[in-house]
Amino acid sequence: MISTETTGPVGPSSPRDHGGTAGSSGPRHEETDRDAAPQFVLPLVARIEKAAPPARTDALETAARAVLVLLSDERAVGDGEWAGAVRDWQDARIRKVVRRARGAEWRRAEALPGITVRGESAEVRVFPPVPLDGWPKDLARLQVSGTELEDPRRPAEPGADHPVLWLNPDLEMSAGKEMAQAGHGAQLAWWELGEAERAAWRAAGFPLAVRSAEREAWEALTRSGLPVVRDAGFTEIAPGSCTVVADHPALRDRRL
């Protein structure tokens, strides 16, 4: 199982540890409270058919957009039907788990409450958070093996005004792990943005790119004051590893 969590923005210019406002804007409690709180997880299921698997980068970007779509959905905020679960999830460790489905498995997953987000070749369904040990049976039986995806060609360079989730070039991660990390990065950017900036991003369809940073640029990115994902180290990589820098133009402009 690919299980991953973020410990929130890090770096010399981070304005807060884990957000700081209630509801969908971020966790409400301090670090020590988050460990003591009941633990929830955000399930993400990628459709990976044997005959036509998605491109790796498209899957990463679609997973990141899926997280943003859920966070901004009317059911996840205020008095929405998913809002309580989202608040409970964000008050604890921000865990995400990515599993894969094909054929009948995917059809059963689509029948459960959630949102399917489609990219160029990828389909990812995101579900409201569930207790760490309380997965719906049709999701609990899904496997993570089979998410080793490849890009058929090198992804294009993102435009200067395009939000980019920069991956750490020195870490080896499976596609499922990177999908979860990209989701973390998108979520940290969402927390940092103001309401007008969020509304504009949502209205545009949450455009974003996921790219591996150049090695010579990575350290500067982690020190830039932009949100940085630091992994808890449950799977694949060492605890405290910085995995993603969320480089949204609105956040970049604040630091000029």
Secondary structure, 3 states (H helix, E strand, C coil): CEEEEECCCCCCCCCCCCCCCCHHHCCCCCHHHHHHCCCEEEEEEEECCCCCCCCHHHHHHHHHHHHHHHHHCHHHCCCCCCHHHHHHHHHCCEEEEEEEECCHHHHHHHCCCCEEEECCCCEEEECCCEECCCCCHHHHCCECCCCCCCCCCCCCCCCCCCCEEEECCCCCCCHHHHHHHHHHHHHHHHHHCCHHHHHHHHHCCCCCEEEECCHHHHHHHHCCCCCEEEECCCCCCCCCCEEEEEECHHHHHHCC
